[in-house]
Amino acid sequence: MAETYQQGDVEPIDGSYVHVDVEGVDHRIYFEENGPEDGIPLVCQHTAGNNCQEWRHLLTNEDITEEFRVIAHDLPYHGKSVPPTTQEWWTDDYTMTAKRFTETLVNLADALELEDPIYMGSSMGGNIALELADWYPERFRALIGLECGAHSPGFYIDWLDHPEVNTTEVNAYACWGLMAPQSPEQTRRETMYLYEQGATGVFKGDLYYYSVDHDYRDKLDQVNADECPLYIANGEYDYLTTPEDGRQTAAGIGEGATAIEFAEIGHFPMSEHPELFNAYIQEVLADVTGDRDEELPDVLEPDDVGIELHQQGPAREKHAE
């Protein structure tokens, strides 16, 4: 069920800063967490150009935080993680690379002394699960790539950082069409609102990694999912990284890689329809921990997790086999 609060309620989320070395530079990284200190660490990565508020509904889900120590962070230059104070960062364009991204995540886990954490990220945070499984499989218990694909070309666009373009509004509305139309309008609007908070050039810089630097089409055999289980979970209404893209990626990786389609949801599952996503992800987490008796199905439907949709969306056209 969705959270309900009364006047004076204080949500059980703690916010802190931790100093993390990335490519030899000190970064002050903001993170929020909830759950038992000795719970299984679950590190949650936001989408390109956004921040950890995307995960606020997961952070307050008692069914999940009873067992997991949920940690959601802001990457450097995002949200409350300001640029490094020791660098003249304003003299260069912000550009995210796979090397910088993975080093940030691994060094964050090290700085917080997380033992055997689960990593989960969406969009660019989903794609980076492939690099993590390739380069750092020993560091994680499991990797969950939401909206993950081997290649996501075409989105590193100059006018996403242009003085004649209201980029915060453009970025937000570009994301609107990636969400399922039957996801609640309140949470879809909130997802857009979060995109309007991003600093100029950061969304574009993240998309350099997403569309240019990340390309595993010919390297899937390097992904060590047999050493670190990899779950690829893509929303039915995501046209950037479709469920079929996820299946093809998992098939190319082979042993240890599992593809799941999340029905009736889009590219921002944790923020566009948190009630449905939280129910879905509990099934995946139960598989990670060994608490699930049966194999995960190819498609998870709302009925499978006891969620009744209040609005039916139009059926997505399926590609012919």
N, C-alpha and C positions, 0 to 999 in steps of 0.2 A: 504494500500500500504506500501511497505518497505520504510524505511527512506532513504532520499537522502540528502547529505550534500555538501557544497561548502567550498573552502579554507577560513579559518578564522571563520567558524561556531563554536559556543560554545554550547554544548548540555545543556539543562536545568535541569541537575541533580546536586543536592547538596550532598556532603559527610560530615559526622560528626561522632564524637565519643560520646557515652553516657556510663556512669558508671552504671552497673547493678549488683545487689547482687544475686548470685546464690549459694545456699547451704552454705550461710554464708561467701562467698568469693567475693571480688570485682573483676568484669571483665570489661575491657574497650572494648566495643563492637562498631564496625564500622557499619554504615548504610548509605545508599544512599536513597534519596527521590526526588520526583517531584509531583507537584499538589498543589492545593490551601490549605492553612493552615487550612481552615474550611471545607475541603472536607472530604468525608467519608474515614477513615483510612483503607488502604488495606495492611496488613502485609504479606510479601512474604518470604517464607523459601526455601532456596536452598536444593539441593539433598545431599546425603552422600558424604563427602570428597570434596565438591565443595565450591563455594562462591557466593556472591550476584551478580557477573557479569552475571550469568545465566539469570537475570531478566532485563538486560539493554534495551532490545527492548520493554518490557512492560513499563519501566520507561520513555521512550521517545514517547510513543503512545499518541498523543494529544486527541484522542477520549476517552481514559480512564482517563488520568490525568486532563481532564477538570472537571470531577466530583469527582475523587478519589485522595486522598493523598496517593500515592504509596510509600511504605517503604520496602526496601530490605536490609537485614542485613547479616553480617557474624557471624555465631556462634563462640563462643570462640574456639580458636585453628585453625580457618579457615580464609583464606584470610588475611585481615588486622586486625582481632581481635586476637592479640597475647595472649599467655597464661598468666595467672594472675601473676603479678610481686611480690605478697606477698607469693607465694608458691614455693616450690622446685618441680615443676611439672615434671621435667625430671627424677625424681626418681620412678615414677609410669607410667604404660602404660595408655594411654588415652583410656577411655571407656565411651561411651554415654549410658545413661539409660533413661527410660521413665520419671522417676521422675526429673532428671536433665534437660531433654529436655523441659518438660512442664513448669518447674519453670523458665527456661531461657526465654521462650516465654511470659509467663504471666508477669514476672517482667520487661521484656523489654517494654511491652505495658504500664505497670504502670510507668516506668521511663520516658517514652515519653508522659505520661498523655493522652493516646489515649482513647477517649470516644466511646464506642460501635464499636470497630473495626471489620472488616472482616479479618479472617485469611485464607491464601492460601499457601499450601506447596506441594512439589512434592516428590515422592518416600518415603524416610523416613519422609520427611516433609508432605507427604500425609497420611502415616500411623498414625502419631501423632495426626491427627485430631480426631481419635477415643478416645484417652486418654483425649484430650482437652474437647471433648463433654461429656465424663464420669466425669471428675474431675473439670472442670472449665466452665460449660455451660453458667453461668451467665456473664462471662467476655467478650463474643463475640456476635456480631450481627449475624454472620453466619460463618461456617467453610467450606472450599473447599479443599477436599483431592484429589489431582491429583495423579494418579497411586497408589491408596490406596487399601489395602487389610487387612483382619483380621489377616493374618499370612503370613510371607515371609521367610520360612526356607532355610537353606543351604548356606548362603553367609558369615558367620563368619569363615573365612578361614585363617589358620596360615601363609601360604605363601604370603598373602597380606601385611605382614610386616616381610620380611626375607632378610638378608644381601646378599644373592646370587640371589635375584630377583630385577630387575629394576621395582619397584612397580609403579612408576609414569606412565611408558609406559604400563605396564600390566593393571593398573586401567583404563587407557584411552581406550585401545582396548577392554577391557571387556564391556565397555559401548557402543562401536561402534555398536555391534550387537543388541542393544536394541532400536536403532533408526530406523524409517521407511526408507527403501532404496530410496524412492522418495522425502524425505526431502532434501532441497538444500545441496549440498556437502559442501559449504562454512560454513554454520552454524553447520552442523554435525562435521566438522573438528574443528570449534571453541569450541564446547562442549567438544571434546576430549582434546583440548589445555588447557581448564580450569581445567580439571582433572589432567593434568600434573603439575599443580602448587601446589598441595596439599602437606602438610608436611608428613613425614614418620609416618606411624602408625595411622593417623587420619581417613583415609577411613575405615580401618579395625575396628577401635574403634567405628565408627558410625554404622557399620554393626552389632555390638553386639546388639545395640538397634533394628535394622531393622529385624534381623533374630532370635534373642534369647529372648530379653526382651519383645518384642511386640508380644502378642498372645491373640487375642480377640475371638477365635473360640467359646469358651464357655461363653463369657461375653458380647455378643452383646446386650443383654437385659439391660445392664447397661449404654449403650450409650444414652445420653439424647438429641436426635435429635428433640424431640417434644418441648424441651425448647430452643434449639439452632439449627436452620436448618443446616443440613449437606448435602453437595453435594459431591458425589464420581464420579470423571470423569477420566476414564482410556482410554489410547490410544489403537487403534485397533492393533498396531504392538508391544505392550508391552507384552512380554511373562512371565515377573515376576509377575505382578499383572494385569491379563487380564481383559477386560471388563466384562466377566462372573464372575470373582472374585468380581468385584465391585458390580454387580447386586446381587450376593449372600449375600455380606456384607450388602448392603442396605436393602435387604429383611429380614435379620436377625435382623436388628435394628428396622425396622418398621416405624411408623409414624415420619415424619420429615426428613427422609433420602431419597435422590433422587440419582439414578445412571444414568449416561450419558456415552455413548461411543463416544469418539472423533475419527472419522474415518480418515484414511490415515495419522496417526501420531503415534509416539512411546513413549518411557519411559521418554523422556526429552522434553516435548512439547514446553515449553516456550523458549528453546534455540535451539532446532534442527530445528524447523519450526515456527519462531516467527510470521510471517504474518498470518498463519493459526490459530495458537493458540490464538493470540490477538483477532481475529474475533470470535472464539469459546467462549472465556472467557467473551466477552462482552454480549453474550446471557445469560450466567450463572449469571453475575453480575446484569443484568436487571431483572432477576427473583428474586434475593436477594432484590433489592430495590423496587420491585413491579411495575417496568416500562414495564414488559413484559405481553402482553395480554393473550397469550396462554401458556399452560404448556410446559415445555421443552420436546423435543422428546427423545425417547430412544436412538437414534443415531443422532449425528450432523454430517452432511456431508459438504464437501467444497462448494457444490452448495447452501446449505442452507444459507451460509454467504457470498456468492458472490466471492469466491476465486477459481481461475482456476489453477489447478496443471500443472506445466510445464513438469512433468515426472510422468507417471503412474507406480506404484509399482506392484509387483506380488500379486495376490489375496491371502489373508491369508486363510488357511484351517480352516473351522469352525467345532467345535466338534458336533457330532450328538446329538440331543436332547434325 
